[in-house]
C-alpha cells in the first residue's frame, strides 16, 4: 500500500511572535508597573491564540511522529472529546503561548478548544482528500 504523507515536500511557517495587544503604546513605565499584576483578558489576541494553538496541534512532532494529529484522529474515531496536551511540548513549540495559558487560562482556553476543533476538521478534510486520491474507483476529469 502506497501511503501518501500530505506534508511531504511542504514548507510551513509558524509565526512565533505572539504578543499582548497594546492599545496605548505611549504609556510610561510607571503606568505599566502599576497595572502589571492585573490580569486583563482584553490584552490577549484570542484569534492569534487560536491560530497558534491550531498550528501547534497540526505541526508539533517528535522525530517523524506528529503527536497531536494522531491523538486528534484517534479521539475522533472513538468519539471522545478530551485532548490531553503535554505542557512541555507547548512550551517547546511556543513559549509565549504557554505563558498565556499559565497567566490567563480563562481567556485562552476557549480559543484553544476552538483551535482543536479547527485542527481536527482540517485533518479530516486532508485525510479524505488523500483517501479520494488513492481510491481507484474515483476518477478525475481533465479538460
CNS distance restraints for C-alpha pairs under 8 A (distance, minus, plus):
assign (resid   4 and name CA) (resid   8 and name CA) 7.99 0.50 0.50
assign (resid   4 and name CA) (resid 130 and name CA) 7.04 0.50 0.50
assign (resid   6 and name CA) (resid 126 and name CA) 7.33 0.50 0.50
assign (resid   6 and name CA) (resid 130 and name CA) 7.51 0.50 0.50
assign (resid  14 and name CA) (resid  52 and name CA) 7.57 0.50 0.50
assign (resid  14 and name CA) (resid  55 and name CA) 7.04 0.50 0.50
assign (resid  15 and name CA) (resid  52 and name CA) 7.77 0.50 0.50
assign (resid  16 and name CA) (resid  52 and name CA) 7.77 0.50 0.50
assign (resid  16 and name CA) (resid  94 and name CA) 6.35 0.50 0.50
assign (resid  16 and name CA) (resid  96 and name CA) 7.82 0.50 0.50
assign (resid  17 and name CA) (resid  96 and name CA) 7.53 0.50 0.50
assign (resid  18 and name CA) (resid  48 and name CA) 7.09 0.50 0.50
assign (resid  18 and name CA) (resid  49 and name CA) 7.67 0.50 0.50
assign (resid  18 and name CA) (resid  96 and name CA) 5.96 0.50 0.50
assign (resid  18 and name CA) (resid  97 and name CA) 6.79 0.50 0.50
assign (resid  19 and name CA) (resid  44 and name CA) 7.95 0.50 0.50
assign (resid  19 and name CA) (resid  45 and name CA) 7.92 0.50 0.50
assign (resid  19 and name CA) (resid  96 and name CA) 7.34 0.50 0.50
assign (resid  20 and name CA) (resid  43 and name CA) 5.32 0.50 0.50
assign (resid  20 and name CA) (resid  44 and name CA) 5.58 0.50 0.50
assign (resid  20 and name CA) (resid  45 and name CA) 6.74 0.50 0.50
assign (resid  21 and name CA) (resid  42 and name CA) 7.97 0.50 0.50
assign (resid  21 and name CA) (resid  43 and name CA) 5.11 0.50 0.50
assign (resid  21 and name CA) (resid  44 and name CA) 6.39 0.50 0.50
assign (resid  21 and name CA) (resid  45 and name CA) 6.43 0.50 0.50
assign (resid  22 and name CA) (resid  43 and name CA) 7.01 0.50 0.50
assign (resid  27 and name CA) (resid  31 and name CA) 6.24 0.50 0.50
assign (resid  27 and name CA) (resid  32 and name CA) 6.88 0.50 0.50
assign (resid  28 and name CA) (resid  32 and name CA) 6.68 0.50 0.50
assign (resid  29 and name CA) (resid  33 and name CA) 6.16 0.50 0.50
assign (resid  30 and name CA) (resid  34 and name CA) 6.26 0.50 0.50
assign (resid  31 and name CA) (resid  35 and name CA) 6.48 0.50 0.50
assign (resid  32 and name CA) (resid  36 and name CA) 5.91 0.50 0.50
assign (resid  39 and name CA) (resid 103 and name CA) 7.73 0.50 0.50
assign (resid  39 and name CA) (resid 104 and name CA) 6.95 0.50 0.50
assign (resid  40 and name CA) (resid  44 and name CA) 7.81 0.50 0.50
assign (resid  41 and name CA) (resid 104 and name CA) 6.95 0.50 0.50
assign (resid  41 and name CA) (resid 106 and name CA) 7.97 0.50 0.50
assign (resid  41 and name CA) (resid 107 and name CA) 5.52 0.50 0.50
assign (resid  44 and name CA) (resid  49 and name CA) 7.78 0.50 0.50
assign (resid  44 and name CA) (resid 100 and name CA) 7.89 0.50 0.50
assign (resid  44 and name CA) (resid 107 and name CA) 7.07 0.50 0.50
assign (resid  44 and name CA) (resid 108 and name CA) 7.54 0.50 0.50
assign (resid  45 and name CA) (resid  49 and name CA) 6.33 0.50 0.50
assign (resid  46 and name CA) (resid  50 and name CA) 6.06 0.50 0.50
assign (resid  46 and name CA) (resid 107 and name CA) 7.55 0.50 0.50
assign (resid  46 and name CA) (resid 108 and name CA) 6.51 0.50 0.50
assign (resid  46 and name CA) (resid 111 and name CA) 6.07 0.50 0.50
assign (resid  47 and name CA) (resid  51 and name CA) 6.17 0.50 0.50
assign (resid  47 and name CA) (resid 111 and name CA) 7.39 0.50 0.50
assign (resid  48 and name CA) (resid  52 and name CA) 5.99 0.50 0.50
assign (resid  49 and name CA) (resid  53 and name CA) 6.04 0.50 0.50
assign (resid  49 and name CA) (resid  97 and name CA) 6.90 0.50 0.50
assign (resid  49 and name CA) (resid 108 and name CA) 6.74 0.50 0.50
assign (resid  49 and name CA) (resid 111 and name CA) 6.56 0.50 0.50
assign (resid  49 and name CA) (resid 112 and name CA) 6.98 0.50 0.50
assign (resid  50 and name CA) (resid  54 and name CA) 6.03 0.50 0.50
assign (resid  50 and name CA) (resid 111 and name CA) 5.03 0.50 0.50
assign (resid  50 and name CA) (resid 112 and name CA) 5.44 0.50 0.50
assign (resid  50 and name CA) (resid 114 and name CA) 6.84 0.50 0.50
assign (resid  50 and name CA) (resid 115 and name CA) 5.00 0.50 0.50
assign (resid  51 and name CA) (resid  55 and name CA) 6.22 0.50 0.50
assign (resid  51 and name CA) (resid 115 and name CA) 6.74 0.50 0.50
assign (resid  52 and name CA) (resid  56 and name CA) 6.16 0.50 0.50
assign (resid  52 and name CA) (resid  97 and name CA) 7.53 0.50 0.50
assign (resid  53 and name CA) (resid  57 and name CA) 6.21 0.50 0.50
assign (resid  53 and name CA) (resid  97 and name CA) 7.79 0.50 0.50
assign (resid  53 and name CA) (resid 112 and name CA) 6.03 0.50 0.50
assign (resid  53 and name CA) (resid 115 and name CA) 6.07 0.50 0.50
assign (resid  53 and name CA) (resid 116 and name CA) 7.68 0.50 0.50
assign (resid  54 and name CA) (resid  58 and name CA) 6.25 0.50 0.50
assign (resid  54 and name CA) (resid 112 and name CA) 7.51 0.50 0.50
assign (resid  54 and name CA) (resid 115 and name CA) 4.69 0.50 0.50
assign (resid  54 and name CA) (resid 116 and name CA) 6.12 0.50 0.50
assign (resid  54 and name CA) (resid 118 and name CA) 6.77 0.50 0.50
assign (resid  54 and name CA) (resid 119 and name CA) 5.44 0.50 0.50
assign (resid  55 and name CA) (resid  59 and name CA) 5.73 0.50 0.50
assign (resid  55 and name CA) (resid  60 and name CA) 7.88 0.50 0.50
assign (resid  55 and name CA) (resid 119 and name CA) 7.67 0.50 0.50
assign (resid  56 and name CA) (resid  60 and name CA) 5.31 0.50 0.50
assign (resid  56 and name CA) (resid  90 and name CA) 7.37 0.50 0.50
assign (resid  56 and name CA) (resid  93 and name CA) 6.90 0.50 0.50
assign (resid  56 and name CA) (resid  94 and name CA) 7.94 0.50 0.50
assign (resid  57 and name CA) (resid  67 and name CA) 7.91 0.50 0.50
assign (resid  57 and name CA) (resid  68 and name CA) 5.16 0.50 0.50
assign (resid  57 and name CA) (resid  69 and name CA) 6.34 0.50 0.50
assign (resid  57 and name CA) (resid 116 and name CA) 7.17 0.50 0.50
assign (resid  57 and name CA) (resid 119 and name CA) 6.70 0.50 0.50
assign (resid  58 and name CA) (resid  66 and name CA) 7.42 0.50 0.50
assign (resid  58 and name CA) (resid  68 and name CA) 6.66 0.50 0.50
assign (resid  58 and name CA) (resid  69 and name CA) 5.73 0.50 0.50
assign (resid  58 and name CA) (resid 119 and name CA) 6.35 0.50 0.50
assign (resid  59 and name CA) (resid  66 and name CA) 6.69 0.50 0.50
assign (resid  59 and name CA) (resid  69 and name CA) 7.99 0.50 0.50
assign (resid  60 and name CA) (resid  66 and name CA) 5.97 0.50 0.50
assign (resid  60 and name CA) (resid  67 and name CA) 6.48 0.50 0.50
assign (resid  60 and name CA) (resid  68 and name CA) 7.00 0.50 0.50
assign (resid  60 and name CA) (resid  89 and name CA) 7.74 0.50 0.50
assign (resid  60 and name CA) (resid  93 and name CA) 7.01 0.50 0.50
assign (resid  61 and name CA) (resid  65 and name CA) 5.28 0.50 0.50
assign (resid  61 and name CA) (resid  66 and name CA) 4.24 0.50 0.50
assign (resid  61 and name CA) (resid  67 and name CA) 5.44 0.50 0.50
assign (resid  61 and name CA) (resid  68 and name CA) 7.85 0.50 0.50
assign (resid  62 and name CA) (resid  66 and name CA) 6.63 0.50 0.50
assign (resid  62 and name CA) (resid  67 and name CA) 6.90 0.50 0.50
assign (resid  66 and name CA) (resid  70 and name CA) 6.42 0.50 0.50
assign (resid  67 and name CA) (resid  71 and name CA) 6.48 0.50 0.50
assign (resid  68 and name CA) (resid  72 and name CA) 5.92 0.50 0.50
assign (resid  69 and name CA) (resid  73 and name CA) 6.26 0.50 0.50
assign (resid  69 and name CA) (resid 120 and name CA) 7.70 0.50 0.50
assign (resid  69 and name CA) (resid 123 and name CA) 7.28 0.50 0.50
assign (resid  70 and name CA) (resid  74 and name CA) 6.13 0.50 0.50
assign (resid  71 and name CA) (resid  75 and name CA) 6.10 0.50 0.50
assign (resid  71 and name CA) (resid  83 and name CA) 7.42 0.50 0.50
assign (resid  72 and name CA) (resid  76 and name CA) 6.13 0.50 0.50
assign (resid  72 and name CA) (resid  83 and name CA) 7.20 0.50 0.50
assign (resid  72 and name CA) (resid 116 and name CA) 7.93 0.50 0.50
assign (resid  72 and name CA) (resid 120 and name CA) 6.14 0.50 0.50
assign (resid  73 and name CA) (resid  77 and name CA) 6.15 0.50 0.50
assign (resid  73 and name CA) (resid 120 and name CA) 7.02 0.50 0.50
assign (resid  73 and name CA) (resid 123 and name CA) 7.72 0.50 0.50
assign (resid  73 and name CA) (resid 124 and name CA) 7.77 0.50 0.50
assign (resid  74 and name CA) (resid  78 and name CA) 6.18 0.50 0.50
assign (resid  75 and name CA) (resid  79 and name CA) 5.87 0.50 0.50
assign (resid  75 and name CA) (resid  80 and name CA) 4.93 0.50 0.50
assign (resid  75 and name CA) (resid  81 and name CA) 6.62 0.50 0.50
assign (resid  75 and name CA) (resid  82 and name CA) 7.55 0.50 0.50
assign (resid  75 and name CA) (resid  83 and name CA) 7.60 0.50 0.50
assign (resid  76 and name CA) (resid  80 and name CA) 6.08 0.50 0.50
assign (resid  76 and name CA) (resid  81 and name CA) 7.51 0.50 0.50
assign (resid  85 and name CA) (resid  89 and name CA) 7.60 0.50 0.50
assign (resid  85 and name CA) (resid  90 and name CA) 7.65 0.50 0.50
assign (resid  86 and name CA) (resid  90 and name CA) 6.69 0.50 0.50
assign (resid  87 and name CA) (resid  91 and name CA) 6.10 0.50 0.50
assign (resid  87 and name CA) (resid  98 and name CA) 7.39 0.50 0.50
assign (resid  88 and name CA) (resid  92 and name CA) 6.08 0.50 0.50
assign (resid  89 and name CA) (resid  93 and name CA) 6.16 0.50 0.50
assign (resid  90 and name CA) (resid  94 and name CA) 5.80 0.50 0.50
assign (resid  90 and name CA) (resid  95 and name CA) 6.98 0.50 0.50
assign (resid  90 and name CA) (resid  97 and name CA) 7.59 0.50 0.50
assign (resid  90 and name CA) (resid  98 and name CA) 6.12 0.50 0.50
assign (resid  91 and name CA) (resid  95 and name CA) 4.40 0.50 0.50
assign (resid  91 and name CA) (resid  96 and name CA) 7.75 0.50 0.50
assign (resid  91 and name CA) (resid  97 and name CA) 7.51 0.50 0.50
assign (resid  91 and name CA) (resid  98 and name CA) 5.34 0.50 0.50
assign (resid  94 and name CA) (resid  98 and name CA) 6.45 0.50 0.50
assign (resid  95 and name CA) (resid  99 and name CA) 6.19 0.50 0.50
assign (resid  96 and name CA) (resid 100 and name CA) 6.50 0.50 0.50
assign (resid  97 and name CA) (resid 101 and name CA) 6.38 0.50 0.50
assign (resid  98 and name CA) (resid 102 and name CA) 6.34 0.50 0.50
assign (resid  99 and name CA) (resid 103 and name CA) 6.00 0.50 0.50
assign (resid 100 and name CA) (resid 104 and name CA) 5.35 0.50 0.50
assign (resid 100 and name CA) (resid 105 and name CA) 6.83 0.50 0.50
assign (resid 100 and name CA) (resid 108 and name CA) 6.95 0.50 0.50
assign (resid 101 and name CA) (resid 105 and name CA) 4.76 0.50 0.50
assign (resid 101 and name CA) (resid 108 and name CA) 6.30 0.50 0.50
assign (resid 101 and name CA) (resid 109 and name CA) 7.17 0.50 0.50
assign (resid 104 and name CA) (resid 108 and name CA) 6.50 0.50 0.50
assign (resid 105 and name CA) (resid 109 and name CA) 5.57 0.50 0.50
assign (resid 106 and name CA) (resid 110 and name CA) 7.36 0.50 0.50
assign (resid 107 and name CA) (resid 111 and name CA) 7.70 0.50 0.50
assign (resid 108 and name CA) (resid 112 and name CA) 6.21 0.50 0.50
assign (resid 109 and name CA) (resid 113 and name CA) 6.17 0.50 0.50
assign (resid 110 and name CA) (resid 114 and name CA) 6.41 0.50 0.50
assign (resid 111 and name CA) (resid 115 and name CA) 6.15 0.50 0.50
assign (resid 112 and name CA) (resid 116 and name CA) 6.26 0.50 0.50
assign (resid 113 and name CA) (resid 117 and name CA) 6.58 0.50 0.50
assign (resid 114 and name CA) (resid 118 and name CA) 6.24 0.50 0.50
assign (resid 115 and name CA) (resid 119 and name CA) 6.02 0.50 0.50
assign (resid 116 and name CA) (resid 120 and name CA) 6.13 0.50 0.50
assign (resid 117 and name CA) (resid 121 and name CA) 6.17 0.50 0.50
assign (resid 118 and name CA) (resid 122 and name CA) 6.22 0.50 0.50
assign (resid 119 and name CA) (resid 123 and name CA) 6.15 0.50 0.50
assign (resid 120 and name CA) (resid 124 and name CA) 6.07 0.50 0.50
assign (resid 121 and name CA) (resid 125 and name CA) 6.14 0.50 0.50
assign (resid 122 and name CA) (resid 126 and name CA) 6.14 0.50 0.50
assign (resid 123 and name CA) (resid 127 and name CA) 5.96 0.50 0.50
assign (resid 124 and name CA) (resid 128 and name CA) 6.05 0.50 0.50
assign (resid 125 and name CA) (resid 129 and name CA) 6.15 0.50 0.50
assign (resid 126 and name CA) (resid 130 and name CA) 6.18 0.50 0.50
assign (resid 127 and name CA) (resid 131 and name CA) 6.13 0.50 0.50
assign (resid 128 and name CA) (resid 132 and name CA) 6.07 0.50 0.50
assign (resid 129 and name CA) (resid 133 and name CA) 6.19 0.50 0.50
assign (resid 130 and name CA) (resid 134 and name CA) 6.24 0.50 0.50
assign (resid 131 and name CA) (resid 135 and name CA) 6.01 0.50 0.50
assign (resid 132 and name CA) (resid 138 and name CA) 6.70 0.50 0.50
assign (resid 133 and name CA) (resid 138 and name CA) 7.63 0.50 0.50
